[in-house]
């Protein structure tokens, strides 16, 4: 059996998995059912919490945080050093609407040598559920 590749998880993947109305829900349901090692950014967690809070309510936002806490996932923090790394990606992709959370994700993937990214973001040219960034 082939070893599963570590994957970076973007906000959109968490949303797709937890929001049954999302068009990618079934894809991410399969992925999260038997995941490889997972990594994300503290900014993704903050972005996801905010999304569920604005789209639904405090209860759903807390449910999102509970899901993250129970998930075996490595969360990379965000400080001044990480800001500098993310800012380099924001500048590199200045022609795109790259959020700071997305830029930090790219920086984390580069630093941790993670080739697989779970995302549905289209602005980076990503088009599927399991993506190579």
C-alpha positions as CSV (number, residue, x, y, z in Angstrom):
1,X,0.0,0.0,0.0
2,X,1.4,3.4,-1.0
3,X,2.1,5.9,1.8
4,X,-0.3,8.9,1.8
5,X,1.4,12.3,1.2
6,X,1.1,14.9,3.8
7,X,-1.4,17.6,2.8
8,X,-1.9,21.2,3.6
9,X,-5.6,22.0,4.4
10,X,-7.0,25.4,3.3
11,X,-10.1,27.1,4.7
12,X,-12.2,26.1,1.7
13,X,-11.5,22.4,2.4
14,X,-12.8,22.7,5.9
15,X,-15.9,24.6,4.8
16,X,-16.6,22.0,2.1
17,X,-16.3,19.2,4.5
18,X,-18.4,20.8,7.3
19,X,-21.1,22.5,5.1
20,X,-23.3,19.9,3.5
21,X,-24.6,22.4,1.0
22,X,-21.1,22.9,-0.5
23,X,-20.7,21.4,-4.0
24,X,-17.3,19.8,-2.9
25,X,-18.8,18.3,0.3
26,X,-18.7,14.6,-0.9
27,X,-15.2,14.9,-2.2
28,X,-13.9,16.2,1.1
29,X,-16.0,13.8,3.1
30,X,-14.0,11.0,1.4
31,X,-10.7,12.7,1.9
32,X,-11.3,13.4,5.6
33,X,-12.5,9.8,6.2
34,X,-9.0,8.5,5.9
35,X,-6.6,11.5,5.8
36,X,-2.9,11.5,5.5
37,X,-0.8,13.7,7.9
38,X,-2.5,17.1,7.8
39,X,-1.1,20.6,8.4
40,X,-2.8,24.0,8.4
41,X,-2.2,27.6,9.4
42,X,-3.5,29.4,12.5
43,X,-4.8,32.0,9.9
44,X,-6.9,29.2,8.3
45,X,-8.4,28.4,11.6
46,X,-9.2,32.1,12.2
47,X,-10.6,32.5,8.7
48,X,-12.8,29.3,9.1
49,X,-14.2,30.4,12.4
50,X,-15.1,33.8,11.0
51,X,-16.7,32.2,8.0
52,X,-19.0,30.0,10.1
53,X,-19.8,32.9,12.5
54,X,-20.8,35.2,9.6
55,X,-22.6,32.6,7.5
56,X,-24.4,30.8,10.3
57,X,-24.0,31.7,14.0
58,X,-21.8,31.4,17.1
59,X,-22.9,27.7,17.6
60,X,-21.6,26.7,14.2
61,X,-18.4,28.7,14.7
62,X,-17.7,26.9,18.0
63,X,-18.5,23.6,16.3
64,X,-15.9,24.4,13.7
65,X,-13.3,25.1,16.5
66,X,-14.2,21.8,18.3
67,X,-13.7,19.9,15.0
68,X,-10.3,21.4,14.6
69,X,-9.3,20.6,18.1
70,X,-10.4,16.9,17.7
71,X,-8.7,16.6,14.3
72,X,-5.1,15.1,14.3
73,X,-3.6,18.1,12.5
74,X,-0.5,20.2,12.9
75,X,-1.3,23.9,13.1
76,X,1.5,26.3,12.2
77,X,1.4,29.6,14.2
78,X,1.5,33.1,12.8
79,X,4.0,35.6,14.1
80,X,6.2,38.4,12.7
81,X,8.6,35.9,11.0
82,X,5.6,34.1,9.4
83,X,4.2,37.5,8.3
84,X,7.4,38.2,6.4
85,X,7.2,34.9,4.6
86,X,3.6,35.4,3.7
87,X,4.2,38.9,2.6
88,X,6.7,37.7,0.1
89,X,4.0,35.5,-1.5
90,X,1.5,38.4,-1.5
91,X,4.1,40.5,-3.4
92,X,5.0,37.6,-5.7
93,X,1.3,37.1,-6.7
94,X,0.3,40.8,-6.6
95,X,-1.7,40.3,-9.8
96,X,-4.0,37.9,-7.9
97,X,-6.4,38.4,-5.0
98,X,-4.3,36.4,-2.6
99,X,-5.4,36.6,1.0
100,X,-2.8,36.7,3.8
101,X,-4.2,33.3,4.9
102,X,-3.6,31.9,1.4
103,X,-0.1,33.4,1.2
104,X,0.8,32.0,4.6
105,X,-0.4,28.6,3.4
106,X,1.9,28.8,0.4
107,X,4.8,29.8,2.8
108,X,4.0,26.9,5.1
109,X,3.9,24.4,2.2
110,X,7.2,25.7,0.9
111,X,8.9,25.6,4.3
112,X,7.5,22.2,5.3
113,X,8.0,20.7,1.8
114,X,4.3,19.8,1.5
115,X,3.3,19.2,-2.1
116,X,-0.4,18.4,-1.7
117,X,-3.0,21.1,-0.9
118,X,-6.7,20.5,-0.1
119,X,-8.5,23.5,-1.4
120,X,-11.2,24.7,-3.8
121,X,-9.7,28.2,-4.4
122,X,-9.8,29.1,-8.0
123,X,-7.8,32.3,-7.9
124,X,-4.6,30.3,-7.6
125,X,-5.5,28.2,-10.6
126,X,-6.7,25.4,-8.4
127,X,-9.6,23.3,-9.8
128,X,-10.2,20.2,-7.8
129,X,-10.5,18.7,-4.3
130,X,-7.0,17.3,-3.9
131,X,-4.6,19.8,-5.5
132,X,-1.0,20.2,-5.9
133,X,-0.1,23.8,-5.3
